[in-house]
Amino acid sequence: MRTRSNTYKIPGYLFIVFVIAFGFITIVASGGGGGSNNDDGYQTDSAPVITDLSYYPESTIVGAGGGAIAVTVYMNFYDDDGNVSAITLIVKDSEGYIIDNIPMPISDVAGDTSGEIETVYSIPTDTAADDYIFQFYITDTTGLSSNVLEGIFSITLGSAPVISNGVIAPSVAYADFGTTPVEGTYDFMDIDGNAYQTDIYVYDSGDNLVVEEHFPISDISGLTSGQVAFGFDMPISVLGDYVIEIGMTDENGLFSYPSLYGYFSVVP
């Protein structure tokens, strides 16, 4: 009986949707080789078996990690013949269509009849939100394949930011030709850390949109809370009361809910 722990490098592979940019396979293995005998006394080969699939994380959001995150996969294997040679990952979309079928060789494992396989993949997140199906199996040197283990890896749009404590000034102006500057601030919380821009909509008393502005926010990437300042030019040529809607959009297009509202009057 022997036990060992080694790290094996694997090359990169290209998916239609995913790119495995790096990975490694660690085998913690024990046992001898051998195979089994049939009724006539001749040695026969047996297919390997895999169990106990797990991986972390099980989900992420579009754009996480700046475009890719590491996903670590674990499983146990058993092979009476001690001739495991490769692990294969099949990726499908939520409709069951195969995106790719990726074999990865396992080296220096000859003679190991059981152990744990640990594989690390770099999974891009700049792809479509979906529940992707990961299927794994291993093969031996004679071409026999194990059973298939399956799991779901979800890429979602995440959660919309939440904003509060909006302040704008001024709130009134005398009618004149042109515009007047309006400035404000609001607080935000965004558990995904991907808040992107401030959105301003101004409506007149007839609910007609008279101003629409979108301002990308700098130096906010990765922040989950904070305060944002903004400013825009308010038309003041038409008398009346106006509603100012303040919102925030994240990098995945999710808009804050509820919005914040302020009021502005143009007076004689």
Secondary structure, 3 states (H helix, E strand, C coil): CCEEEEEEECCCEECCCCEECCCEEEEEEECCCCCEECCCCCEECCCCEEEEEEEECCEEECCHHHCEEEEEEEEEEECCCCCEEEEEEEEECCCCCEEEEEEEECCCCCCCCEEEEEEEEEEECCCCCEEEEEEEEEEECCCCECCCEEEEEEEECCCCCEEEEEEEECCEEECCCCEEEEEEEEEEECCCCCEEEEEEEEECCCCCEEEEEEEECCCCCCCCEEEEEEEEEEECCCCEEEEEEEEEEECCCCECCCCEEEEEEEEC
